[in-house]
Amino acid sequence: MKNKKKLGAAFIALAFSGFAGLMVVAPGALATDAGVSSSVVTEELCEWQIFAVPADFAVSSGGAEYVGEILPLTAVAQTVNVYVTGNEQATPSAADNTACAFYTEVDPGFKTRPTVVMSVGTGEFAATYPGVDDAVTEDGGMSFTLNDSPLKITSTLPASCIEDNWAATNLSLGVSGSGVNMEIPLIANIDNVQAENGGQRCTNSFVASIDIPGDVMPLGPGKTYSYSGITLTTTLTPVG
């Protein structure tokens, strides 16, 4: 009987020892790597564009005839459309622009303001008339330069432009003359972020005029005179 009790005690001890061993060698939790990803669209960079600059236009006396007195010649109103848009906009537009940002938080120097400069060259406003056998004949007395009579640019901005901080300046351009015709004068008035189809835009309506000097006797009185030789250049220049 004594031997049986000893065997039972030994059996119990082994059983507990085996249970404790299972707890020690149990496998740990498995580790898994998870990649983190995302996709973010970057806003387009704002830039200034110009649309619908007139290729050429004619000034007219409106039917009035030259009688030896100063004769004004005036063009019908022309327009210049200046606006801000994103760098991905492929085609200039009279009304639409893409959303964009100047990224001023990265570098304030990325922001620019628009200036539109109009300039003329040195050419003479040469007068010609149909001479003998209707041959084109130049009349030097009726010709003149912009020093004799400057090209005048008179601008009219709509109220919406003025409310959006645009300004326009009337110009009187002599030979090789130039001047800022329209602009946003303060860079602080340029919005850092521009909305789609709602960015800063202005359409300036301007009238060009010039006077034929008086006190000249035409070589072809009664003939219809033609004038050419003056070029008006319109340039958009963003200023930082």
C-alpha positions in Angstrom: 0.0 0.0 0.0 2.8 2.4 0.7 4.2 1.9 -2.8 0.8 2.7 -4.4 0.6 6.1 -2.7 4.1 7.0 -3.9 3.2 6.2 -7.5 0.1 8.4 -7.2 2.0 11.3 -5.9 4.6 11.0 -8.7 1.8 10.9 -11.3 0.3 14.0 -10.0 3.6 15.8 -10.0 4.3 14.9 -13.6 0.9 16.1 -14.7 1.5 19.6 -13.2 5.0 19.7 -14.6 3.7 19.0 -18.1 1.0 21.7 -17.8 3.6 24.3 -16.8 5.8 23.3 -19.7 3.0 23.9 -22.3 2.6 27.5 -21.0 6.3 28.3 -21.5 6.6 27.1 -25.1 3.3 28.5 -26.5 4.0 30.5 -29.7 3.8 34.4 -29.6 1.4 36.6 -31.7 2.2 36.8 -35.5 3.5 40.3 -36.8 2.2 41.7 -40.2 3.7 44.7 -42.2 1.0 47.1 -43.6 1.9 49.7 -46.2 0.4 53.2 -46.0 -0.6 54.9 -49.3 -2.5 57.9 -50.6 -3.0 60.1 -53.6 -3.1 63.9 -53.5 -3.7 66.3 -56.4 -1.5 69.3 -56.4 -3.1 72.6 -57.3 -2.0 74.3 -60.5 0.4 77.2 -60.3 -1.3 80.5 -61.0 -0.1 82.5 -64.1 -1.5 85.5 -65.9 -2.8 85.3 -69.5 -4.0 87.8 -72.1 -6.9 87.0 -74.5 -8.3 88.7 -77.5 -5.7 91.3 -78.2 -6.7 93.1 -81.4 -4.5 92.0 -84.3 -5.1 95.3 -86.2 -7.7 98.0 -86.4 -8.5 101.1 -88.4 -9.0 104.6 -87.3 -11.6 106.6 -89.1 -12.7 110.2 -89.5 -16.3 109.0 -89.4 -17.0 110.5 -92.8 -15.6 114.0 -92.1 -13.3 115.4 -94.8 -9.9 117.0 -94.4 -10.1 120.7 -95.1 -6.7 121.9 -93.9 -7.7 121.8 -90.2 -6.8 119.2 -87.6 -8.9 116.0 -88.3 -9.4 113.5 -85.6 -9.3 109.8 -86.5 -10.8 107.3 -84.1 -11.1 103.6 -83.9 -14.2 101.6 -82.7 -13.6 100.3 -79.1 -11.2 97.4 -78.8 -10.9 95.1 -75.8 -8.0 93.5 -73.9 -9.0 90.6 -71.6 -6.5 89.7 -68.8 -7.0 87.0 -66.3 -5.3 84.5 -63.9 -5.5 80.7 -64.5 -3.7 77.5 -63.7 -0.6 76.4 -65.6 -2.4 73.4 -67.0 -5.1 75.4 -68.9 -4.3 74.5 -72.5 -6.4 77.1 -74.4 -6.9 80.7 -73.5 -10.5 81.6 -72.8 -12.7 84.7 -72.8 -14.5 83.6 -69.6 -13.1 80.4 -68.1 -10.1 79.8 -65.9 -8.9 76.8 -63.9 -8.4 76.9 -60.1 -4.9 77.7 -59.1 -2.6 78.8 -56.2 0.4 81.1 -56.1 2.0 78.9 -53.4 2.9 81.9 -51.3 3.3 79.8 -48.2 6.2 78.1 -50.0 7.7 81.4 -51.3 6.0 84.8 -51.4 8.0 85.5 -54.6 5.8 83.1 -56.5 2.9 85.6 -56.5 2.8 88.1 -59.3 0.5 90.9 -60.4 -0.5 91.7 -64.0 0.6 94.8 -66.0 -0.4 95.5 -69.6 2.0 97.7 -71.5 1.2 99.4 -74.8 4.0 100.7 -77.0 4.6 102.2 -80.4 7.7 102.3 -82.7 9.3 104.9 -84.8 7.3 104.4 -88.0 5.8 107.3 -89.9 2.0 107.4 -90.4 2.5 107.6 -94.2 -0.2 109.1 -96.4 -0.9 107.8 -99.9 -3.5 108.5 -102.5 -4.3 107.1 -106.0 -2.2 109.2 -108.4 -1.8 108.9 -112.1 -3.5 105.8 -113.5 -4.5 105.1 -109.8 -0.9 104.3 -108.9 -0.3 104.5 -105.2 1.4 107.8 -104.5 2.9 109.0 -101.3 2.1 112.5 -100.0 5.0 113.5 -97.6 3.2 116.7 -96.6 0.1 114.7 -95.4 2.3 112.1 -93.7 3.4 112.6 -90.1 5.1 111.0 -87.1 3.8 110.4 -83.6 6.0 113.3 -82.4 3.7 115.5 -84.6 0.6 113.8 -83.4 0.7 111.1 -80.6 -1.5 108.0 -80.6 -4.0 108.4 -77.8 -5.4 105.4 -75.8 -8.5 106.0 -73.7 -9.6 103.2 -71.5 -12.9 102.4 -69.7 -13.0 99.7 -67.0 -16.3 98.1 -66.0 -17.3 98.5 -62.3 -16.5 94.8 -61.7 -12.9 95.4 -62.6 -12.6 98.4 -60.3 -14.1 96.5 -57.4 -11.5 93.8 -58.0 -8.7 96.3 -57.7 -7.9 96.8 -61.4 -6.8 100.2 -62.7 -6.4 101.7 -66.1 -4.4 104.7 -67.4 -5.0 106.8 -70.5 -1.9 107.1 -72.7 -0.5 109.5 -75.2 2.2 107.7 -77.1 4.9 109.6 -79.1 7.7 108.0 -81.1 9.0 104.9 -79.3 6.6 105.7 -76.5 5.2 103.1 -74.0 3.1 103.1 -70.9 1.1 100.8 -68.5 -2.4 100.7 -69.8 -4.0 98.4 -67.2 -2.8 96.6 -64.0 -3.5 95.6 -60.5 -1.2 98.1 -58.8 -0.7 96.3 -55.4 0.5 92.7 -55.1 -1.4 92.6 -51.8 -4.6 92.8 -53.8 -3.8 89.5 -55.6 -5.7 86.5 -54.0 -3.3 83.7 -53.0 -5.8 81.1 -54.2 -7.9 81.6 -57.3 -11.3 79.8 -57.8 -12.2 77.9 -61.0 -14.1 80.2 -63.4 -13.9 82.9 -60.7 -10.3 84.1 -60.7 -9.3 87.7 -61.0 -10.1 88.9 -64.5 -10.7 92.2 -66.3 -11.8 93.2 -69.8 -10.6 96.7 -70.6 -12.4 98.5 -73.4 -10.1 101.1 -75.0 -10.3 103.6 -77.9 -7.3 104.6 -80.0 -7.3 107.9 -81.7 -4.9 110.2 -83.6 -5.1 113.6 -85.3 -4.1 114.4 -88.9 -2.2 117.8 -88.4 -3.8 120.9 -89.9 -2.3 123.5 -92.3 -1.3 121.1 -95.0 -2.3 121.3 -98.7 -2.8 117.8 -100.0 -1.1 116.8 -103.3 -4.3 115.0 -104.3 -7.2 117.2 -103.2 -10.4 115.4 -103.8 -8.7 112.0 -103.5 -9.3 109.4 -100.8 -6.2 109.2 -98.7 -4.9 106.0 -96.9 -2.7 105.9 -93.8 -0.5 103.1 -92.6 2.8 102.5 -90.8 2.1 102.7 -87.1 2.1 99.6 -84.9 0.6 99.4 -81.5 2.1 96.5 -79.4 0.3 95.2 -76.3 2.3 93.2 -73.9 1.3 91.4 -70.7 4.1 91.5 -68.1 3.6 89.8 -64.7 5.5 91.7 -62.0 6.7 90.0 -58.8 
